[in-house]
Amino acid sequence: MRDFYSILGVKRDAGADEIKAAWRTKAKSVHPDQNRDDPNAHNRFAEMGRAYEVLKDPAKRSRYDQQRSKVEALEREQTIMQQRNAAREAAEKAKIAKANAERILAELAQAEAEKAKAEAAAAAKAEAARAAKQAKSAKPDPKAEAAKSKGEGSTADNGAKPAPAGPSADAGKSQAAGAGGAGAKSEGPEDIVSRIFGDSPEAAVAAEQLKRDQEASDLNDGIPLRTTSSPLLAPIELFSSLVRRLRRTPPPPPPEKAPDVFAEAIVAISDLLEQKAVPVTLTDGREVRVPLSGATEGHVVKLKGQGLKFQGLLRGDLAVTIRILRSERFAVDGFDIKTVLPITLENAVLGCETEVEGPEGPVKITVPPWSNSDQAIRVEALGLPDGDGGRGALVVELRVMLWEKPDEKVTDLMRLMREGLYI
């Protein structure tokens, strides 16, 4: 839908005179006779003519504004739905990526468990081989047995006891040494994480965190809560802790909200000055009251929980755009109220004290000497409330007007100023 206001280069609240002046200016610049080398000049001139035909007629302009508002509301609703669909697709992709990450972590955990199992089997096999070797070396010799029996007899005669010796003592020593060696070679969280994930800063942080968690869970006033696990199972336990940490379930997402409803409220300047709520009838037949605190042309008032309602979704909001009813006497620019004051030529030259009709009654103003047309006089705190305790201004634009009938004295004076003194 073409924007006729943009084609003519005027604002949506432009008056009839401004639209007519803009059309005349644009028509001269885009006329086909002035752009003979442009093949699209005729189309642009015709489009500008259609825009002026619609906007110069109040009834056609009102219908055009209503239709354009509906189109803009539909476009906003479509944009919101597209954004929600894009967010939903992104959530699905994130869910798939999370599932893939969990599968990879599970595969890594299984591989680490198999590795630990193989290492445990190899350690058990080496221990069995070492025990068999020790048993073979401790096998008794017949000659040594005879000598031992003979020595025991002589010892018994003397009443002395032999000192303990032999493979059993050596085995005890080897077991003690093995226990001490295992204790000396036990890996800490830093070593295990470094062995699994490498020497990276992230691995060091994970090891430090796991170490603090283990100390906090193992000690209660200095008393261990559970026995220390085997050094062979320490990597598996550490990896399991990492997997549990990475698999922490995120908080459930909040329920999705239904799309918002868009509407327009056409209000008068007096409604904005009184700051009273105005009723708006929605397409579903509901009537809601829209507050006007700090509102002006184009402001959007959002009412929470007044939009569409669907099962399983949070209720949407209602967004109401404020449109000010056009007035022949006043116009709104932000929080300022504009009006026009016609003055005569002598008052423009000499200045005067006069009154202008404001939205809340007559207002006295002072026209300074030698004032031009389009010069503005601002009267503060007589505009629209801005919602913060302040108000805009009443802006009075001066228009120098001639008398209805020609005046000979003024005509002679103007001729004298233009052509000089003559006899």
Protein Blocks (a to p, Z undefined) as FASTA:
>chain_A
ZZfklmnopafkbcfklmmmmmmmmmmmmgmklmmmlmklmmmmmmmmmmmmmmmpmklm
mmmmmmmmmmmmmmmmmmmmmmmmmmmmmmmmmmmmmmmmmmmmmmmmmmmmmmmmmmmm
mmmmmmmmmmmmmmmmmpccfklmmmmmmmmmmmmmnopacddedjklmmmmmmmmmmmm
mmmmpccfklmmmmmnopafklmmmmmmmmmmmmmmmpgghiafbdcddfklmmmmmmmm
mmmmmmpccddddddddddddddddddfklmmnopacddddfkopacdddfehiaehiac
ddehiaccdehiacddddddddddddfkbccehjaccddddddfklmmnopadddddfkb
ccdddddehiaehiacddehiaccehnopacdddddddddddfbdcfklmmmmmmmmnop
aZZ
